[in-house]
Amino acid sequence: MKRVAALTLGIVAAWSVARAQTCPDTGMHVQVLGSGGPALEAGRAGPAYLLWWQGKPLALVDVGGAAALRLAEAGARSADLDVVLLSQLHATHTAGFVALVQAVNEQGRTRPLPVYGPSGNRAMPHTIDFVRELFDPNRGVYRHLGDVLNPLAKGAWRLDPHDVREKPRKLGVARKPQDELLAAYTTSSMRAVATYVPHARAPVLAWRLEVGDKSVVFTGDTSGKDERLSLLARGADLLVAHHAITQSASAEELASNMSPSTTAQLARTAGVRQIVLAHRGQATRGREDETLGIMRRNYDGPIALANDLDCFTP
């Protein structure tokens, strides 16, 4: 019995070690914390992407289900993040947000945590309202965590939510494509630029993160049929594109998601150096060779299919 128990413990330990994966301690890296979609699949958390710089976790883009767990498995502390950037407020992209906040609360953070996301519409709230509806100390769903919105909270740890707002339109002045690129967040280490991209129902942001001379773009859920995304992605070292549908998807699906050929054409037009396909939908499973074949007709750079905890270097 002791031998069986020891063997079992050894297998469990080996499995745990295999699950943990960290990026190199030097340079810029993107770690896919969650590569899945809205369906629950073993081994695939909801969409979430961690930007590393010199061994430090700088930014978390989206916080899908199980993202906080994957963050720990990646060797990062939630409390060490500089910023959280949301592409949209659909549950697929935010289901892990409360768990993340709870983890930060437990880890003793001593500075505000900025959270940037889209403004709302009829279908979705504004990012500021989204955070308040969760954590307002009087009316929030998780009001027991209400101190995270207290500007006078002990230790200066609090959430600092922001809506990324489009620039005001001037009467009689034509807007230029570059006017749609919104510099949302800048520090001495990183610059984050966003733009709104086409989606059938929800306001969605694509994000470009720049550290030093490296850049990575996260497309978010979008049809891709818009000049703004191509402009945002221009010359990017890495394009993290969502791969939720196949080439033969319905018109309804194509209104909010890029087909493989659209992703490839975007990368080619923008001069992207490499593509990572994430947010992998169930419809695409088992059809990866078909996807890659379609994409290589329009794009000859490296293309990778992401799995949870995979690390990519721009």
N, C-alpha and C positions, 0 to 999 in steps of 0.2 A: 504493500500500500504506500509506504514511504517513497519507494522508487517511482511509482505512478504519479504521486503528488509532485515529486521533484521534477519529473519529466513535464508534467502539465505546467508547472510554474515556469520552467525553462522556455516552453513554447510561447506562453503568454508574454514573458519578458522579451523574447525575440520579436514577437509580433508588435509589441509596444515600441521597441526601438525602430523597427521597420517603418512604423507609422510616422515617427518624428523625422522631419527633414528640414534642415536649415540651409539658407543661402550662404555663399562665401562672405567673409568679413570685410572685403574690400570692394570698392566700386558700387555701381547701381544695379539693382536686381529687382525683378517683379516676381513675386510668389503668388501662385494661384491657390488661395485658401479653399475656394469652392468652385468647382467646375460644372456643377449640375444646373438644373432648372427647377420649375415649380413642383414636379413630381418627386416623391421620395424614392431615392435610389441608394442602395448600399454603396458606401465608399465615395459618394458625391454630395458635398455640402452645397448650399445655395451660393449664388455668385458673390464672390468677395476676393479682393486683390490687394496684396500688401506690397508697398514700395519700400525697399531697403536701400540705405545709403551708408556705406562704411560700417556695416554691421549694426546699424540702428534702424528701427522701424519708423519711417517718417509719416506715411499716409496709408489709410485704409480706404479703398474705393469700393463702396457697397458693403452691406453687412447681411448677407443672406443667412438662412437657417444654418446653425452649427458653425458660423464664422468665428465666434469667440473661442470655441474649442479648437478649431484649426489654427487659430492664432497662437494658442498655447503650444500646440504640437509643432508649430514652426519655430518655437524657441523665442517668441516675442512676448513681452508683457503689454497688456492692453493699456496700462497706465503710462507707457512710454511713447505712445503715438502723439504726433504733432497735430494731426487733423483727420477728420472723417469726411469723405466726399461721397455724396449720394447721387447716383444717376437718375433715380426716380424713387417714388415712395410706395410702389407696388410691394406687396408682402414678400414676393420672391426676392426682392433686393434689400429688405429691411427687417426680415423676421428675426434676425440675430441681434438687433440693435439693443434691445432691453438687456439681454444677457451680457453684451459688451459693457454697457453702462454699469451693471451690477458688478462685473469683474473689476472695472476701473475703481469703483467705490471701495472694493475690498482691498485693493492693492496700494492704497495710500497716495494717490496722485496729489500734487501740490500746486497745480496750475490749471487754468481753464482748458477745456477741450473744444475747439471750434468744430462745428458741424455745418457743412455747406450742402445745399440741395436745391431743387427746383422750386419755383413759385407754383401755386396751385391752379386748379380749374374746377369745373363742376364735379369731376370724378375724383380728384385728389386734393388734399389740403396743401397749404404752403408748408415749407419745411419748419418754419418757426412754430406754426400751429401744431404740426405733427408732434414735435418734441414736447410742447406744452401740454397737449392732450394726453400724452403718456405720463408726464412727471409733475404736472402742476400739484403743489402740496395740498391744495384744497379739493380740486376736481379731477385730477389726473387718474388714469387707470392704475398706475403704479405710484400712488401718492406717498407710499411709505418711503420712496426714494426722492421725495420732493426737495430735499436739501441740494440736489444737483442743479436746481434752477435758482438757488438762493445766491444773489450777488455778494452777500456778506458771509457766505458759508465758511466754516473753519478750514484753514489751510488753502483757501483760494481755489479749491477744486470745484468746478461747476461746468455745466454744459453751456456752450455759447453758440446757439443756432443762428444761421443766416439763410435767407432766400437769395439765390442768384437771380438778380433782376436784369431784364433786358434794358439796354440804353434807351432813354426817352427819344421818341421820334420828333424831329423838328419839322414843323409845317413847311411844305414847299421845298424841302431839301431831300434829295434822293439818298437813300442809304447805300453805303458801299458794303461789299461782303465782309470786309475786315471789321466793320462796325458790329457785327454779330459775335465777334470773339470777345469774351468777357473775362478780364483778369480778376479772378475771384479771391485768390489767396497768394501772398508772397512773403517769404522769409529769406534770411541769408542763405538758407540751404536749398530752397525749392520754390518754384513758381507753378501755380495751378491756374490754367486757363480753361474756360468752359464755353460751350455753345449749345443752344437748343437745337435738337434734331427731330425729324419727322416721326411721329408715332400716332396711331389712329385714335388713341383715347387719352393717354397721360402726357403731361409735360415731362420730357426726358432731356437730360444733359449728357453730352459727350465731354470727356475730360482729357486734357493734355497736361502731363506733369513733366517739368524740366528740372534737371539737377545737373549742374555743371554744363557740359556740352552734350549730354544725353537727354533723350526725350521718349516718352511713351504715351500712346493715345488709347483710351478706353472708349469704344464706340457707344456702349449702352445698347438698349433695345431700340432699333430704328430701321426704317425702310432703306436708309442710305441714299435716298433720292433727293439730295440736297447739296448745294455747293458749299455750305458752311462746314460740313463734316470733312470734305476734301481739303478745304483750306486749313482747318484745325490740324489735320493729319499730315500736312505737307512736310516732307523730309524727316518724318518720325523714324527713330531707330527701331521701334517696336509698336505694332498695332495689335491690341487685344480686342478681337472682334467676337461678337456673340454668334454662336452657331446653333440656333434653335430649330431651324427648319431646313428642308431639303430643297433642291432646285425645282421640284414639282409641287411646291406648296400652293395653297389656295390664294386667291387675291386678298382675302381678308387677312391671312397670315403675313403676306408680303407687305401689307400696309404698316406693319409694326416690326418686322424682322428682315434682315438682309439674307438674300439667297447666296449660295456659294459664289456664283458668278458676279454678283454685285459687290461682295467683299473683295474679290480679286481685282475687279476693275477699280474700286476705290483705292486699293493699295498701289496699283500701277499708276493711276493718275496722280496720286499724292507723292509718289516716290518713296514709299515706305520700304524699309530695309528687310523686315521680317514680320510674319504674321503668327499670332497665337490664337487658335480657335478655342474659345471657352464658352461657358453657359450652354453646354451641349445638351440639346433636347432629346427626348426619347425617340422622336421621329428620325433622328440622324444616326442612331445607334445601329451598327452593322452596315452602314452605308458610307463609311469613312473613305474607302478607296474611290467610290463614285464622286464624293465631294472633292477630294484632292485632284482627281482627274479633270474635273470641271474647272477648278481654280487654276490649274497649271496652264490652261489655254490662254489665260490673260495675265498671269503673274509668274515670274520665274525665280523669285526669291524663296528663302526658307519658309516653310509652313509647318507648324507644330499643332498637334491636338493635345489640349491640356487635360491633365488629371489633377486631383487634389494634391496640394503641397508641391507640385512641380515648380521649379525655379528657372527663370529665364533672364538672360543677360542682354540688354540692349547693345 
